[in-house]
Amino acid sequence: MMTPQQRSAHCGSILNFNADPGQQDDPRAYDFWERGALIVAGGRIESVGPADAVLPLADGNMAVIDHGTRLIMPGFIDTHIHYPQTDVIASGGHNLLEWLERYTFPAEERFADADHARAVAEFFLDELLRNGTTTAQVLGTVHRQSVEVLFQAAAARGLRMIAGKTLMDRNCPEPLRDSPEQGERDMRELIEVWHGRDRLHYAITPRFAATSSVAQLQGAGRLAREYPDVYIHSHLAENRDEVAWIRQLFPDSRSYLDVYDRFGLLRDRATYAHCIYLDAVDRARMAARGAGAAFAPTANLYLGSGLFDIAASDAAGMRFALATDVGGGSSFSMLRTMAEAYKVAQLQGQQLSPLRAFYLATLAGARMLGLAERIGRFAPGSEADFIVLDPEATPLLARRMAQSRTLTERLLVMMTLADDRAVAATYILGTLQERS
Ligand SMILES: [Zn+2]
């Protein structure tokens, strides 16, 4: 890791968001410098701007790294991903509940073995960095050590990560079942040891309302009140069969969302993956509580779950940001995820502007997670987690890019055609990450 004295300058094209550009590409919401420079000191951003304004601030001893025409931008933030599902990506084409039973639960049972968990955690973090994802909100398995080994591996790499053990005490295979008491004990220990240590954060993680008893959800709510800066992370309204099942399990709740709200699990720093089958009352309540949605288009299409409604979420003032949801999701790449988000909008007669797609993959996630002062954008003092994208990474990308003039055109080409091959470099706290 960098010592505080070390300074370096990075030159290239720079894209940086300060706010949501919305559907109209509000020019005040972002900065783009065709020839920009970023000065990093002690792992933090010292200054950023047009190269001719920023480079004179560099002193003679400073390393200047010229990335040419490549695009320097904040690292991607994946707001919902399951690291234990790394090995079930691209399994079958079944619907959610069947897919859980057939592939996911057996894969998660293997995490009782800490060595297996450690090996998957290392591969998983390599894969995130290869794809330019520098922070993620991650589900472990029911096993406490699944989170411990992930935190250990993330800490060794200096990564900012959010993770939690899943709570499941019913409607799942016996080896994956905890109890309200055991789950709470594990969470307390993990929070005390890991939350706020290095760049790590804990998330209270009931898998979804169907796999936790009332007693367990009550316990999760109690802990969420006791630790207001701890995250809450779960699934909500992904699939029609799931929604019908929740209605049977919780007949007194007006909706699926209401189940979580009743247990005190809807608040700032709460993220719910999918949020497809919500009504206007639900969306308004999510917005009022400050909870956010993880929009995971590759998973929603792969499992045939449904389409996230961007326009309705905007109309309600609801927070949302992009997520891969591997392994229901079919790619670790946030670029591939943006491309699918664009298509999900198209299928509903909506539009997703390319600028906004890049915002949803970076600053939107940081804001939803309450981390915008630290990551997700270039501002003096923010943490220097950034990536360099190569607009000529493949022959087709280079050819199509050569014919694109405006920034919007170039970003659309990038998100439609690029993947991890275009991630030329990933920097964590200003330090280049070696490819494994
Ligand atoms: Zn998920």
Residues whose N, C-alpha, C, O or C-beta is under 5 A from the ligand:
A	BS01	ZN	A273 D325
